[in-house]
């Protein structure tokens, strides 16, 4: 979020100290969004060299966290409908979105 000359990054999932790749990996398959992300950093006088290995790390980390979360829900559920929804969401999130990001690294 930008307010005048101030840039505020809202981290919706958890508070942590991490390199910028922790939040920028979401955009690696969208050149325009990634350009805007990098431009907003540079406009604030931050000279940062993005590291592709960090991007890979955060994509894999998110992949396994999400995969584990889906498997946990499926393992504890007795509902066929809920499990089918979880399998579908797991496919879309882990094997389409996140795994697909790796093609850009």
C-alpha positions in Angstrom: 0.0 0.0 0.0 1.3 3.4 -0.8 0.4 6.5 1.2 2.0 9.6 -0.3 5.7 8.8 -0.2 5.4 5.9 2.2 5.3 2.3 1.2 3.5 -0.2 3.5 3.6 -3.9 2.9 0.7 -5.8 4.5 1.7 -9.4 5.2 -1.5 -11.3 5.6 -0.2 -14.7 6.5 2.5 -14.2 9.2 5.0 -11.7 10.5 8.6 -12.5 9.9 12.0 -11.1 9.0 12.7 -12.4 5.5 14.3 -11.4 2.2 12.0 -9.7 -0.3 11.7 -12.9 -2.3 9.4 -14.2 0.5 6.7 -11.8 -0.8 7.8 -11.4 -4.4 7.7 -15.1 -5.4 3.9 -14.7 -5.9 4.6 -12.6 -8.9 7.4 -14.5 -10.7 5.0 -15.6 -13.4 3.6 -12.1 -14.0 6.3 -9.8 -15.4 4.2 -6.6 -15.0 3.4 -7.2 -11.3 7.0 -8.2 -10.6 8.2 -5.1 -12.3 5.8 -3.0 -10.2 7.0 -4.7 -7.0 10.6 -4.1 -7.9 10.0 -0.5 -8.9 8.2 0.3 -5.6 11.3 -1.0 -3.8 13.7 1.0 -5.9 11.6 4.2 -5.6 12.1 4.0 -1.9 15.9 4.0 -2.3 16.3 0.3 -1.6 19.0 -1.3 -3.7 18.2 -5.0 -3.7 19.4 -7.7 -6.0 16.8 -10.4 -6.1 18.1 -14.0 -5.7 16.5 -16.7 -7.8 17.6 -19.4 -5.3 15.5 -17.6 -2.6 12.5 -17.6 -4.9 12.9 -21.3 -5.4 13.2 -21.9 -1.7 10.0 -19.9 -0.9 8.0 -21.6 -3.7 9.0 -25.1 -2.5 8.4 -24.1 1.2 4.9 -22.9 0.3 4.3 -26.0 -1.8 5.1 -28.4 1.0 3.3 -26.3 3.7 0.1 -26.2 1.6 0.4 -29.9 0.6 0.8 -30.8 4.2 -2.2 -28.7 5.2 -4.4 -30.3 2.6 -3.3 -33.9 3.5 -3.9 -33.2 7.2 -7.5 -32.1 6.5 -8.1 -35.0 4.2 -6.7 -37.5 6.7 -8.9 -36.2 9.5 -12.1 -35.9 7.5 -14.9 -38.5 7.1 -16.7 -36.4 4.5 -16.3 -37.5 0.9 -17.5 -34.2 -0.4 -15.0 -32.3 1.8 -12.2 -34.6 0.7 -13.1 -34.2 -3.0 -13.0 -30.4 -2.5 -9.6 -30.6 -0.7 -8.2 -32.8 -3.5 -9.4 -30.3 -6.1 -8.0 -27.3 -4.1 -4.7 -29.2 -3.5 -4.3 -29.8 -7.2 -5.1 -26.2 -8.2 -2.9 -24.7 -5.4 0.1 -27.1 -5.3 0.3 -28.7 -8.7 -1.0 -26.0 -10.9 -0.2 -22.6 -9.3 2.9 -23.3 -7.1 4.5 -26.0 -9.3 3.8 -23.8 -12.3 5.7 -21.0 -10.8 8.9 -23.2 -10.9 8.7 -22.9 -14.7 9.6 -19.3 -14.4 12.7 -19.8 -12.3 
